[in-house]
């Protein structure tokens, strides 16, 4: 996992695409939130956000 993040960071830095960093971070947070809430009791409350 660390290697993937390191490689992504190097790609963004070399290609001057640092403006994509916040977009990727938000997508990762939302994806993680949905995965964690999939079987949780909190799921109905999280799905009301969307």
Biotite code that builds the C-alpha atoms (Angstrom):
import biotite.structure as struc

atoms = struc.array([
    struc.Atom([0.000, 0.000, 0.000], chain_id="A", res_id=1, res_name="UNK", atom_name="CA", element="C"),
    struc.Atom([2.826, 2.373, 0.840], chain_id="A", res_id=2, res_name="UNK", atom_name="CA", element="C"),
    struc.Atom([4.493, 1.645, -2.506], chain_id="A", res_id=3, res_name="UNK", atom_name="CA", element="C"),
    struc.Atom([1.326, 2.561, -4.386], chain_id="A", res_id=4, res_name="UNK", atom_name="CA", element="C"),
    struc.Atom([1.000, 5.885, -2.558], chain_id="A", res_id=5, res_name="UNK", atom_name="CA", element="C"),
    struc.Atom([4.689, 6.620, -3.072], chain_id="A", res_id=6, res_name="UNK", atom_name="CA", element="C"),
    struc.Atom([4.450, 5.866, -6.781], chain_id="A", res_id=7, res_name="UNK", atom_name="CA", element="C"),
    struc.Atom([1.310, 7.990, -7.124], chain_id="A", res_id=8, res_name="UNK", atom_name="CA", element="C"),
    struc.Atom([3.010, 10.899, -5.360], chain_id="A", res_id=9, res_name="UNK", atom_name="CA", element="C"),
    struc.Atom([6.066, 10.644, -7.629], chain_id="A", res_id=10, res_name="UNK", atom_name="CA", element="C"),
    struc.Atom([3.829, 10.520, -10.707], chain_id="A", res_id=11, res_name="UNK", atom_name="CA", element="C"),
    struc.Atom([1.912, 13.625, -9.637], chain_id="A", res_id=12, res_name="UNK", atom_name="CA", element="C"),
    struc.Atom([5.083, 15.511, -8.769], chain_id="A", res_id=13, res_name="UNK", atom_name="CA", element="C"),
    struc.Atom([6.976, 14.653, -11.977], chain_id="A", res_id=14, res_name="UNK", atom_name="CA", element="C"),
    struc.Atom([4.029, 15.333, -14.266], chain_id="A", res_id=15, res_name="UNK", atom_name="CA", element="C"),
    struc.Atom([3.163, 18.621, -12.467], chain_id="A", res_id=16, res_name="UNK", atom_name="CA", element="C"),
    struc.Atom([-0.308, 17.330, -11.601], chain_id="A", res_id=17, res_name="UNK", atom_name="CA", element="C"),
    struc.Atom([-0.288, 18.339, -7.928], chain_id="A", res_id=18, res_name="UNK", atom_name="CA", element="C"),
    struc.Atom([-3.667, 20.012, -8.383], chain_id="A", res_id=19, res_name="UNK", atom_name="CA", element="C"),
    struc.Atom([-5.153, 16.489, -8.570], chain_id="A", res_id=20, res_name="UNK", atom_name="CA", element="C"),
    struc.Atom([-4.069, 15.663, -5.001], chain_id="A", res_id=21, res_name="UNK", atom_name="CA", element="C"),
    struc.Atom([-7.188, 17.078, -3.251], chain_id="A", res_id=22, res_name="UNK", atom_name="CA", element="C"),
    struc.Atom([-9.467, 15.302, -5.732], chain_id="A", res_id=23, res_name="UNK", atom_name="CA", element="C"),
    struc.Atom([-7.761, 11.967, -5.125], chain_id="A", res_id=24, res_name="UNK", atom_name="CA", element="C"),
    struc.Atom([-7.842, 12.473, -1.351], chain_id="A", res_id=25, res_name="UNK", atom_name="CA", element="C"),
    struc.Atom([-11.591, 13.215, -1.341], chain_id="A", res_id=26, res_name="UNK", atom_name="CA", element="C"),
    struc.Atom([-12.276, 10.187, -3.537], chain_id="A", res_id=27, res_name="UNK", atom_name="CA", element="C"),
    struc.Atom([-10.252, 7.945, -1.213], chain_id="A", res_id=28, res_name="UNK", atom_name="CA", element="C"),
    struc.Atom([-12.031, 9.269, 1.892], chain_id="A", res_id=29, res_name="UNK", atom_name="CA", element="C"),
    struc.Atom([-15.494, 8.825, 0.383], chain_id="A", res_id=30, res_name="UNK", atom_name="CA", element="C"),
    struc.Atom([-14.629, 5.362, -0.899], chain_id="A", res_id=31, res_name="UNK", atom_name="CA", element="C"),
    struc.Atom([-13.296, 4.310, 2.484], chain_id="A", res_id=32, res_name="UNK", atom_name="CA", element="C"),
    struc.Atom([-16.367, 5.712, 4.206], chain_id="A", res_id=33, res_name="UNK", atom_name="CA", element="C"),
    struc.Atom([-18.675, 3.750, 1.934], chain_id="A", res_id=34, res_name="UNK", atom_name="CA", element="C"),
    struc.Atom([-16.707, 0.532, 2.386], chain_id="A", res_id=35, res_name="UNK", atom_name="CA", element="C"),
    struc.Atom([-16.691, 0.880, 6.172], chain_id="A", res_id=36, res_name="UNK", atom_name="CA", element="C"),
    struc.Atom([-20.384, 1.733, 6.314], chain_id="A", res_id=37, res_name="UNK", atom_name="CA", element="C"),
    struc.Atom([-21.473, -1.134, 4.097], chain_id="A", res_id=38, res_name="UNK", atom_name="CA", element="C"),
    struc.Atom([-22.270, -3.541, 6.923], chain_id="A", res_id=39, res_name="UNK", atom_name="CA", element="C"),
    struc.Atom([-22.535, -1.050, 9.728], chain_id="A", res_id=40, res_name="UNK", atom_name="CA", element="C"),
    struc.Atom([-25.430, 0.193, 11.817], chain_id="A", res_id=41, res_name="UNK", atom_name="CA", element="C"),
    struc.Atom([-24.382, 3.729, 10.870], chain_id="A", res_id=42, res_name="UNK", atom_name="CA", element="C"),
    struc.Atom([-25.039, 3.063, 7.152], chain_id="A", res_id=43, res_name="UNK", atom_name="CA", element="C"),
    struc.Atom([-28.486, 4.729, 6.977], chain_id="A", res_id=44, res_name="UNK", atom_name="CA", element="C"),
    struc.Atom([-27.092, 7.922, 8.472], chain_id="A", res_id=45, res_name="UNK", atom_name="CA", element="C"),
    struc.Atom([-24.130, 8.021, 6.097], chain_id="A", res_id=46, res_name="UNK", atom_name="CA", element="C"),
    struc.Atom([-26.259, 7.398, 3.019], chain_id="A", res_id=47, res_name="UNK", atom_name="CA", element="C"),
    struc.Atom([-28.439, 10.401, 3.882], chain_id="A", res_id=48, res_name="UNK", atom_name="CA", element="C"),
    struc.Atom([-25.371, 12.593, 3.268], chain_id="A", res_id=49, res_name="UNK", atom_name="CA", element="C"),
    struc.Atom([-25.467, 11.659, -0.402], chain_id="A", res_id=50, res_name="UNK", atom_name="CA", element="C"),
])
